[in-house]
Amino acid sequence: MNSFPEIINPVRILSASDKISQTPAFVYDETVIIDRLAALSEVRTNSGCKVLYSIKAAPLGGLLQTIIEYVDGFSASSLFECQIAKEIIGGIADNKGTIHITSPGLREEDVKSIANYADYISFNSMNQWQQYKNLVNGKLNCGLRLNPEKSFARDERYDPCRKYSKLGVPVSRVANENLQGIQGIHLHNNCESNDYTELKQTLEHICELLDPELENLQWINLGGGYFIDDAEQLHELEKIIKDLKDKYTLDVFIEPGKGIVGSAGFLVASVVDIFASDGKQIAVLDTTVNHLPEVFEYQYKPHILQEDPEGQYEYRLAGCSCLSGDLFGDYHFQQALEIGSRVTFKNVGAYMLVKASMFNGINLPTVNVLKSDETLLMEREYSYEDFRNKY
Ligand SMILES: Cc1ncc(COP(=O)(O)O)c(C=O)c1O
């Protein structure tokens, strides 16, 4: 869960970490996001695909405004995500970009509202399609989410094709279904992969089982779940998409999330206390694992920019909530930490802030964007009112 290739400029981030006046603070380095989007633009040009940003990874208004300039639209997983997508697209000059949604559990009232915001919907089951097709008829371009029945994710909790999967109509059964009115298919069966041959295998399987159906469809959405840092792998992706487009007259969409924002996000924290416990130095931070919930969820040790495995000073970094397991791990530093020292967690731009909570009444970090000229813009600051109004 921490396998990003290095594409960041540590000096730039360390300087921003020292400059920032208030911690804890999420910092998004805009140059990293733009760099990833430029790589995707090349894939789009070379392969003819369309690129969507999967909003769920980081649904921050300021980031969405930057991202929409480089993509063909947004992919959403709920009514609220569709709403914010529409707001952002409505706010840009040419008002262009499409909104795509898939969700396993849509209620009738959701679908009615979604029809006001989205352009494409991929129903998760034949039941949901049958139930809602008349509601969306003529309003949304309708597709079906497939379960490609090809598993790659190592952790079953993140494997859309796990046994008894709740996600999508099994590809081996689709050919038996009545697809009248269905214009596209959606798939998403990976997580943090750097290996596009897994996508190739998935598509080979789908094309084998659904060849005649694909002839009659308008589009295919290949989902997200892949990193976009490796140029060679991106060429592989281009080739996969070109081959698909050569075979069928399909619009091809991809919808990465973490690949665009994951390595662009940092959390800057400060040390608030240091003491010995059973012979170990504990450094308590002004943040908590509840600001980086995937650290706790996956029990992984996030990387820190200031750490040095060879450093002689060792600390257990602890979060400031009452939870005894609110710990980040043991780290070495070249210099002794002091109260006020900065600690910058890296690769935390995706799925962290959106899952973060105010457990214990601890305020959320501010959200900042580091611009290319090194200015830091504070986008969001949370307050007691946010805590009070939430519950
Ligand atoms: C349907 C769908 N599309 C796209 C994504 C984005 O995946 P990632 O952020 O790993 O690229 C997800 C993530 O859960 C997803 O469920």
The ligand as an SDF file (V2000), in Angstrom:
LIG
                    3D

 16 16  0  0  0  0  0  0  0  0999 V2000
  -15.0200    1.7120  -10.1490 C   0  0  0  0  0  0  0  0  0  0  0  0
  -13.7340    2.3600   -9.7870 C   0  0  0  0  0  0  0  0  0  0  0  0
  -13.1070    3.1110  -10.7040 N   0  0  0  0  0  0  0  0  0  0  0  0
  -11.9300    3.7280  -10.4190 C   0  0  0  0  0  0  0  0  0  0  0  0
  -11.3410    3.6140   -9.1690 C   0  0  0  0  0  0  0  0  0  0  0  0
  -10.0580    4.3310   -8.9050 C   0  0  0  0  0  0  0  0  0  0  0  0
   -9.0700    3.4620   -8.5250 O   0  0  0  0  0  0  0  0  0  0  0  0
   -7.6010    3.9770   -8.1970 P   0  0  0  0  0  0  0  0  0  0  0  0
   -7.7320    5.1450   -7.2830 O   0  0  0  0  0  0  0  0  0  0  0  0
   -6.9500    2.8150   -7.5270 O   0  0  0  0  0  0  0  0  0  0  0  0
   -6.9760    4.3320   -9.4830 O   0  0  0  0  0  0  0  0  0  0  0  0
  -11.9720    2.8260   -8.1820 C   0  0  0  0  0  0  0  0  0  0  0  0
  -11.3790    2.6740   -6.8640 C   0  0  0  0  0  0  0  0  0  0  0  0
  -11.8880    2.0770   -5.9690 O   0  0  0  0  0  0  0  0  0  0  0  0
  -13.2040    2.1810   -8.5030 C   0  0  0  0  0  0  0  0  0  0  0  0
  -13.8520    1.4390   -7.5980 O   0  0  0  0  0  0  0  0  0  0  0  0
  1  2  1  0
  2  3  1  0
  2 15  2  0
  3  4  2  0
  4  5  1  0
  5  6  1  0
  5 12  2  0
  6  7  1  0
  7  8  1  0
  8  9  2  0
  8 10  1  0
  8 11  1  0
 12 13  1  0
 12 15  1  0
 13 14  2  0
 15 16  1  0
M  END
$$$$
